Amino acid sequence: MNISEKNIVADILTRLQNIAGIEGIYRSGEPTRNREIDGEIDFLFRDSSFHVFVEIKKELKPYHLPKIQEYAKKYKPFMVVAEHIYPAQKKILKENGIGYLDGAGNIFLEQADGILWLEGNKPVKEHRPVTNRAFTKAGLTLVFHFLLYEETLNLPYRSLALAANVSLGNIKNIIEGLKEAGFILQVGKGKKVLQNKRALLHRWITAYQETLKPTLHLGNFNFWEQERSRHWESLIKESGLMVWGGEAAAKLLINHLEPEFLTLYIESDNRTPKGDWMLIPNKNGRLKLYKKFWTDTNWDFKKLTPPLLIYADLMITGDPRCIEAAMIIYDKFLKDEFDQR
């Protein structure tokens, strides 16, 4: 653990004591015992004490979750301490029996003799720079286009706006945002390439989960006829208008898991198959509909989202079996592209 992470845990424990009167005593990992994790914390509250093994992060991101879950199986009880933990990630951690403590002093820790749970504290206000336009809704759409078609970085802005279906007025600011974040390299007169591509991919996934994907959601549904649910693979008759994503796409692409949920991206709101498929709205429904936000004729023809998006949708579930499938897809379809630079 570096000095920055030591400062993070010290500041958060001080904040927790000031807010809730819960004292935390931190010890870094002992070289001969648990060197692979950052350390341990003893929490003291009233007449109770709670001991946990911990991993420290500045910000918890989706790609951290597989390693966190691996640690949690070896070190019990286990907790993540991070300045920023998004609500969706807190939900995943709780569902997997993993504790958390964030920079606002919100804490969840479940042990055999009790639960320590405090929520609702607001983050400490920081002087933040203006949001990087590359990671706004429009920016994420264009960045996804670049991740699929890197060569389009060098198109004229008007052509790029048409290709990615992004407003012309946003293009320059989005590209400048990528440059400022260190994700674009100038390699000659008028020639740009992406750099730090794996970091860009995972930053995109984090922002996609929080900013873009919720705006694309068209609802969850169950099938009136269970036969359709059992034989979902044959539901899409035409290529391009609807494509499978997430677990369903992983099943069709690598035949690795049976999907619990079916994710379907559709071309536009008025092309939903609600009537034809006799769908019943249900917030916990098996079928999740999203609006399609890209064009990829090759994968459209296969009735699948591109592997990059399948990987992203699987990773953000936090489900170990989905993450396992995501890693297979990464190794098979993405590794050569995103590990090279």
WOSUL-V283972 format. One line per field, one symbol per residue. burial: 1 if it has 24 or more other ideal C-beta (glycine too) atoms within 12 Angstrom, else 0. A space follows every 50 residues. Layout:
burial->???
This chain:
burial->10001001111110110011010101011000000011111010000001 11111111111111111110110010111111111101110111010111 11111111110000010100000000000001111111111111111111 01100010011011010001101110111010110000000111001101 11111111111110010110111000011001001100010111111111 11110110111111111000011100101000001111111111110011 00111111111111111111011111111100110011000
